[in-house]
Amino acid sequence: MTTLGSSSWHYPPELTELLINTIPRLVRSKRSVLLFFRSVGVENSLLDDLETRLRQDKNSINKFDITRTVLQRLNERESNQAIKCRREVIRKVVEWEDFSTAFPEDQAEAKGYVTDVRHVVNVKDSFTRMNLERDRERQERLVKETKEREQLLRKKQEIEKVRREIASLFAQQGTPSQRGVQLESLMNRLFQVYKILVRESFVRTGEKGDGVIEQIDGVIDFEGTLYLVELKWLKGPVDKPDISTHLVRIFGRHSVRGIFISVNGFTKPAIATCKEHLANAPVVLVGLEEIVLALEHEADLAELLRVKVRAAILDKNPWTGSTTFST
């Protein structure tokens, strides 16, 4: 049995009129009407005066008058007991099965009214359920939007934190190699913020005590393809030997591409070497300055990589230099 909406639900006019026409036809006497209301928990204070009036003059009021009066009183009350009684009245009417309690001549009409009440209740409940569903969907949408805003804010805050830390590296003391190690950690954090980091820096050792035979600064999964990331902070531009070493790592793995990030750009031989091997080992060359500018303008790092990858694969241009992005 449904409850027709919220706990403070009151009978709408059309349902009130139906109940006034239905309840008196379900029973044969005026006292039976009062008994009907007592059975659903209606308080004595709402019924006692009607009981007294019947005792004094049973012809002064009829079954329909009693029903109307009690329903109006119930509808005006806000107490939990009144709410419960309103629900119980509906429940009792729609679940009514034994029409022998009515006068024979009223039974067919009583059945028709009960059917009408059931129909109205079902319709009201359908609208209630739809409203509740809309409210639930609206609330879920608000929660989702709030969560997304909070996630976006945390992402922006972390990106800005990484950007500031990268900028601070230029003012720090230490060798380029030392700053390169710190930058490597910061870039992995940045990739992690964008949810494209697969694995941070790691080394691969030989099987027979050969020591470290390969070092990878990081691995990202970008648009379904794995990229080995190499990062260099050198005093000058990255030259051919470093590019060649990175290409060897890529050659040794199936369907893997490369990203090479340099603080001070790339020499012409390094760029030419990348171009020669684009068909077999695509490598995208990225300047740290490009990344910093993208972060300063709140551009999307993924869009930066997307532009660079397309230039390398489609235009056979692994090094596009500075890239402009809209904020």
RAWOVEN-V114532 format. One record per residue. N is the residue number from 1. RES is the residue in one small letter. PHI is phi in degrees with one decimal (none if undefined). PSI is psi as a letter, one per 40 degrees, with the letter a starting at -180 (NA if undefined). Layout:
BEGIN
<<N,RES,PHI,PSI> <N,RES,PHI,PSI>>
END
This chain:
BEGIN
<<1,m,none,h> <2,t,-84.3,i> <3,t,-117.5,e> <4,l,53.9,f> <5,g,94.6,a> <6,s,-75.1,i> <7,s,-67.5,e> <8,s,-98.9,e> <9,w,-62.5,h> <10,h,-115.2,i> <11,y,-67.0,h> <12,p,-72.7,i> <13,p,-55.1,d> <14,e,-65.5,d> <15,l,-74.0,d> <16,t,-58.8,d> <17,e,-64.3,d> <18,l,-63.2,d> <19,l,-65.4,d> <20,i,-63.5,d> <21,n,-83.9,e> <22,t,-92.2,d> <23,i,-56.4,d> <24,p,-61.6,d> <25,r,-83.8,e> <26,l,-82.0,e> <27,v,-129.6,i> <28,r,-98.5,d> <29,s,-124.7,i> <30,k,-67.9,d> <31,r,-66.0,d> <32,s,-67.4,d> <33,v,-65.5,d> <34,l,-61.8,d> <35,l,-63.8,d> <36,f,-57.0,d> <37,f,-71.1,d> <38,r,-64.7,d> <39,s,-67.7,d> <40,v,-98.3,e> <41,g,96.3,e> <42,v,-64.6,h> <43,e,-65.0,i> <44,n,-59.6,d> <45,s,-62.3,d> <46,l,-91.3,e> <47,l,-120.3,d> <48,d,-60.0,d> <49,d,-65.7,d> <50,l,-70.6,d> <51,e,-62.0,d> <52,t,-64.3,d> <53,r,-62.0,d> <54,l,-65.9,d> <55,r,-65.3,d> <56,q,-76.3,d> <57,d,-158.0,g> <58,k,-65.2,e> <59,n,-89.9,e> <60,s,-81.2,e> <61,i,-152.3,i> <62,n,-111.7,i> <63,k,-62.2,d> <64,f,-70.5,d> <65,d,-63.4,d> <66,i,-61.2,d> <67,t,-61.8,d> <68,r,-60.8,d> <69,t,-61.9,d> <70,v,-65.5,d> <71,l,-64.7,d> <72,q,-63.8,d> <73,r,-64.4,d> <74,l,-62.7,d> <75,n,-68.3,d> <76,e,-84.2,e> <77,r,-89.3,i> <78,e,-112.4,e> <79,s,-67.8,i> <80,n,-60.6,d> <81,q,-65.0,d> <82,a,-66.2,d> <83,i,-60.6,d> <84,k,-61.3,d> <85,c,-64.7,d> <86,r,-61.1,d> <87,r,-67.0,d> <88,e,-67.2,d> <89,v,-59.5,d> <90,i,-61.4,d> <91,r,-58.2,d> <92,k,-66.1,d> <93,v,-69.7,d> <94,v,-70.2,d> <95,e,-96.9,e> <96,w,-66.9,h> <97,e,-123.3,d> <98,d,-95.7,g> <99,f,-90.1,e> <100,s,-70.5,e> <101,t,-73.6,e> <102,a,-93.2,i> <103,f,-62.8,i> <104,p,-51.3,d> <105,e,-72.8,e> <106,d,-98.5,e> <107,q,-62.9,d> <108,a,-62.2,d> <109,e,-66.5,d> <110,a,-62.7,d> <111,k,-60.8,d> <112,g,-63.7,d> <113,y,-67.3,d> <114,v,-60.9,d> <115,t,-61.3,d> <116,d,-63.0,d> <117,v,-62.5,d> <118,r,-58.8,d> <119,h,-63.5,d> <120,v,-62.4,d> <121,v,-61.9,d> <122,n,-61.9,d> <123,v,-64.5,d> <124,k,-61.4,d> <125,d,-65.9,d> <126,s,-62.7,d> <127,f,-65.1,d> <128,t,-61.9,d> <129,r,-63.2,d> <130,m,-64.5,d> <131,n,-64.8,d> <132,l,-63.2,d> <133,e,-66.4,d> <134,r,-63.3,d> <135,d,-62.9,d> <136,r,-64.1,d> <137,e,-64.2,d> <138,r,-64.1,d> <139,q,-65.2,d> <140,e,-62.6,d> <141,r,-65.2,d> <142,l,-64.2,d> <143,v,-63.0,d> <144,k,-63.1,d> <145,e,-64.1,d> <146,t,-63.5,d> <147,k,-62.9,d> <148,e,-65.2,d> <149,r,-63.6,d> <150,e,-64.7,d> <151,q,-64.2,d> <152,l,-63.7,d> <153,l,-64.6,d> <154,r,-62.6,d> <155,k,-63.1,d> <156,k,-63.8,d> <157,q,-65.8,d> <158,e,-68.9,d> <159,i,-61.9,d> <160,e,-64.6,d> <161,k,-63.1,d> <162,v,-64.4,d> <163,r,-59.9,d> <164,r,-64.0,d> <165,e,-69.0,d> <166,i,-64.6,d> <167,a,-62.7,d> <168,s,-69.1,d> <169,l,-61.8,d> <170,f,-68.1,d> <171,a,-96.7,e> <172,q,-80.5,i> <173,q,-80.7,i> <174,g,125.8,i> <175,t,-77.0,i> <176,p,-55.2,d> <177,s,-64.2,d> <178,q,-64.9,d> <179,r,-67.3,d> <180,g,-63.9,d> <181,v,-64.4,d> <182,q,-66.1,d> <183,l,-64.2,d> <184,e,-57.3,d> <185,s,-64.1,d> <186,l,-65.4,d> <187,m,-65.5,d> <188,n,-64.2,d> <189,r,-63.1,d> <190,l,-65.5,d> <191,f,-61.0,d> <192,q,-67.3,d> <193,v,-58.9,d> <194,y,-85.2,e> <195,k,58.0,f> <196,i,-120.1,e> <197,l,-76.1,h> <198,v,-100.2,d> <199,r,-154.8,h> <200,e,-77.2,a> <201,s,-56.3,i> <202,f,-153.3,i> <203,v,-120.6,i> <204,r,-117.0,h> <205,t,-104.6,i> <206,g,-72.0,i> <207,e,-79.6,e> <208,k,-122.7,f> <209,g,70.7,f> <210,d,-79.8,e> <211,g,78.1,a> <212,v,-72.9,h> <213,i,-110.0,e> <214,e,-162.1,h> <215,q,-127.9,h> <216,i,-114.1,h> <217,d,-75.1,d> <218,g,168.6,i> <219,v,-132.2,h> <220,i,-123.5,i> <221,d,-109.3,h> <222,f,-117.0,h> <223,e,52.8,f> <224,g,85.7,e> <225,t,-123.4,h> <226,l,-82.9,h> <227,y,-125.6,h> <228,l,-81.0,h> <229,v,-102.0,h> <230,e,-122.4,h> <231,l,-131.4,h> <232,k,-130.8,h> <233,w,-113.4,g> <234,l,-110.4,i> <235,k,-67.5,d> <236,g,-127.3,a> <237,p,-66.5,i> <238,v,-69.0,h> <239,d,-109.3,a> <240,k,-54.9,d> <241,p,-57.3,d> <242,d,-65.8,d> <243,i,-63.3,d> <244,s,-62.3,d> <245,t,-61.5,d> <246,h,-66.8,d> <247,l,-62.6,d> <248,v,-60.4,d> <249,r,-60.9,d> <250,i,-72.3,d> <251,f,-56.0,d> <252,g,-80.7,e> <253,r,-131.6,i> <254,h,-79.1,h> <255,s,56.7,f> <256,v,-117.2,i> <257,r,-113.4,i> <258,g,-131.6,i> <259,i,-126.9,h> <260,f,-119.9,h> <261,i,-107.5,h> <262,s,-125.5,h> <263,v,-74.9,d> <264,n,-121.2,f> <265,g,76.4,a> <266,f,-138.5,i> <267,t,-76.9,i> <268,k,-60.4,d> <269,p,-61.8,d> <270,a,-65.2,d> <271,i,-65.3,d> <272,a,-63.1,d> <273,t,-61.8,d> <274,c,-62.5,d> <275,k,-62.5,d> <276,e,-62.9,d> <277,h,-111.8,e> <278,l,-58.3,d> <279,a,-67.1,d> <280,n,-101.6,d> <281,a,-145.1,g> <282,p,-60.0,h> <283,v,-127.3,h> <284,v,-102.7,h> <285,l,-99.1,h> <286,v,-129.7,h> <287,g,-89.1,i> <288,l,-59.2,d> <289,e,-57.6,d> <290,e,-61.4,d> <291,i,-65.6,d> <292,v,-62.1,d> <293,l,-62.6,d> <294,a,-61.6,d> <295,l,-68.8,d> <296,e,-63.4,d> <297,h,-93.0,e> <298,e,55.1,f> <299,a,-79.9,i> <300,d,-86.8,h> <301,l,-59.1,d> <302,a,-62.0,d> <303,e,-69.3,d> <304,l,-58.1,d> <305,l,-64.3,d> <306,r,-62.1,d> <307,v,-62.9,d> <308,k,-66.5,d> <309,v,-64.5,d> <310,r,-62.4,d> <311,a,-64.2,d> <312,a,-69.6,d> <313,i,-78.9,d> <314,l,-85.0,d> <315,d,-98.0,e> <316,k,54.7,f> <317,n,-127.2,g> <318,p,-72.1,e> <319,w,-128.1,h> <320,t,-96.0,e> <321,g,74.4,a> <322,s,-64.7,h> <323,t,-115.1,h> <324,t,-96.3,h> <325,f,-129.3,i> <326,s,-84.7,i> <327,t,-85.2,NA>>
END
